[in-house]
Amino acid sequence: MSEKAISQAEIDAVFPKVAQIVSDALGCDLEDVKPTASLIQDLDAESIDFLDLVFRLEKGFGVKIPRGKIVEDARGPLPESQFETKGIVTEAGMARLREFLSEVPADRFKTPMKAGDVPRLFTTETFCKVVIRAQRAA
């Protein structure tokens, strides 16, 4: 089952509110919250910030985002054993990440990549897409 592609218009519609929520959650300047900004590398988010961010997005958009859903969606149809081996993302896993996280600049996909480093790829636009998928699922 293939999901309907998310359009730029859909992303543009939710971006201002997502950006404001990201800015508030991370305590950073709103003008620093660009669509391609890496939440960890550019905006100094820590893993605990993702929980707060998801909570704020759920509240702000009236949607439910199950814990672990972002990484699960990123893995897609690949079983965990095909996505990663001994904590390292496989070639198939990297291909899936590049497809699913198409908004992430190509130079951020470093190999080998530890599975635990996948959230380092997440951008503001990634969270726009998370919100859109949650809205569609509602």
BELVENNOR-V918198 format. One record per residue. SS is DSSP state (H for helix, E for strand, - for the rest). PHI is phi in whole degrees, -180 to 180 (NA if undefined). OMEGA is omega as a letter, one per 40 degrees, with the letter a starting at -180 (999 if undefined). Layout:
BEGIN
ss:SS phi:PHI omega:OMEGA
ss:SS phi:PHI omega:OMEGA
END
This chain:
BEGIN
ss:- phi:NA omega:a
ss:- phi:-97 omega:i
ss:- phi:-83 omega:i
ss:- phi:-67 omega:a
ss:- phi:-60 omega:i
ss:- phi:-87 omega:a
ss:- phi:-85 omega:i
ss:H phi:-63 omega:i
ss:H phi:-63 omega:i
ss:H phi:-64 omega:i
ss:H phi:-63 omega:a
ss:H phi:-61 omega:a
ss:H phi:-68 omega:a
ss:H phi:-97 omega:a
ss:H phi:-54 omega:a
ss:H phi:-56 omega:a
ss:H phi:-71 omega:i
ss:H phi:-61 omega:a
ss:H phi:-60 omega:i
ss:H phi:-64 omega:i
ss:H phi:-65 omega:i
ss:H phi:-61 omega:i
ss:H phi:-59 omega:i
ss:H phi:-65 omega:a
ss:H phi:-67 omega:a
ss:H phi:-98 omega:i
ss:- phi:65 omega:i
ss:- phi:-113 omega:i
ss:- phi:-70 omega:a
ss:H phi:-57 omega:a
ss:H phi:-69 omega:i
ss:H phi:-82 omega:a
ss:- phi:-88 omega:i
ss:- phi:-93 omega:i
ss:- phi:-55 omega:a
ss:- phi:-91 omega:a
ss:- phi:-65 omega:i
ss:E phi:-72 omega:a
ss:- phi:-61 omega:a
ss:- phi:-83 omega:a
ss:- phi:-75 omega:a
ss:- phi:-94 omega:a
ss:- phi:-112 omega:i
ss:- phi:61 omega:i
ss:- phi:-70 omega:i
ss:- phi:-116 omega:a
ss:H phi:-55 omega:i
ss:H phi:-64 omega:i
ss:H phi:-65 omega:a
ss:H phi:-64 omega:i
ss:H phi:-63 omega:i
ss:H phi:-63 omega:a
ss:H phi:-62 omega:i
ss:H phi:-62 omega:i
ss:H phi:-58 omega:a
ss:H phi:-66 omega:i
ss:H phi:-66 omega:i
ss:H phi:-59 omega:a
ss:H phi:-67 omega:a
ss:H phi:-67 omega:a
ss:H phi:-109 omega:i
ss:- phi:65 omega:a
ss:- phi:-124 omega:i
ss:- phi:-115 omega:i
ss:- phi:-121 omega:a
ss:- phi:-58 omega:i
ss:- phi:-58 omega:i
ss:- phi:81 omega:a
ss:H phi:-65 omega:a
ss:H phi:-65 omega:a
ss:H phi:-68 omega:i
ss:H phi:-61 omega:i
ss:H phi:-65 omega:i
ss:H phi:-63 omega:i
ss:H phi:-70 omega:i
ss:- phi:63 omega:a
ss:- phi:-77 omega:a
ss:- phi:-72 omega:i
ss:- phi:-65 omega:a
ss:H phi:-53 omega:a
ss:H phi:-65 omega:i
ss:H phi:-91 omega:a
ss:H phi:-81 omega:a
ss:E phi:-144 omega:i
ss:E phi:-132 omega:a
ss:- phi:52 omega:i
ss:- phi:82 omega:i
ss:E phi:-111 omega:i
ss:E phi:-67 omega:a
ss:- phi:-75 omega:i
ss:H phi:-59 omega:i
ss:H phi:-63 omega:i
ss:H phi:-64 omega:i
ss:H phi:-63 omega:i
ss:H phi:-62 omega:i
ss:H phi:-64 omega:i
ss:H phi:-62 omega:i
ss:H phi:-61 omega:i
ss:H phi:-71 omega:a
ss:H phi:-70 omega:a
ss:- phi:-103 omega:a
ss:- phi:-62 omega:i
ss:- phi:-78 omega:a
ss:- phi:-83 omega:i
ss:- phi:-55 omega:a
ss:H phi:-56 omega:a
ss:H phi:-70 omega:i
ss:H phi:-85 omega:i
ss:- phi:-88 omega:a
ss:- phi:-91 omega:i
ss:- phi:-118 omega:e
ss:- phi:-73 omega:i
ss:- phi:-117 omega:i
ss:E phi:-72 omega:i
ss:H phi:-58 omega:i
ss:H phi:-68 omega:i
ss:H phi:-93 omega:a
ss:H phi:-55 omega:i
ss:H phi:-60 omega:i
ss:H phi:-65 omega:i
ss:H phi:-79 omega:a
ss:- phi:-63 omega:i
ss:E phi:-114 omega:i
ss:H phi:-58 omega:i
ss:H phi:-64 omega:i
ss:H phi:-57 omega:a
ss:H phi:-74 omega:i
ss:H phi:-61 omega:a
ss:H phi:-67 omega:i
ss:H phi:-61 omega:i
ss:H phi:-63 omega:a
ss:H phi:-61 omega:i
ss:H phi:-62 omega:i
ss:H phi:-66 omega:i
ss:H phi:-64 omega:i
ss:H phi:-65 omega:a
ss:H phi:-74 omega:a
ss:- phi:-72 omega:999
END
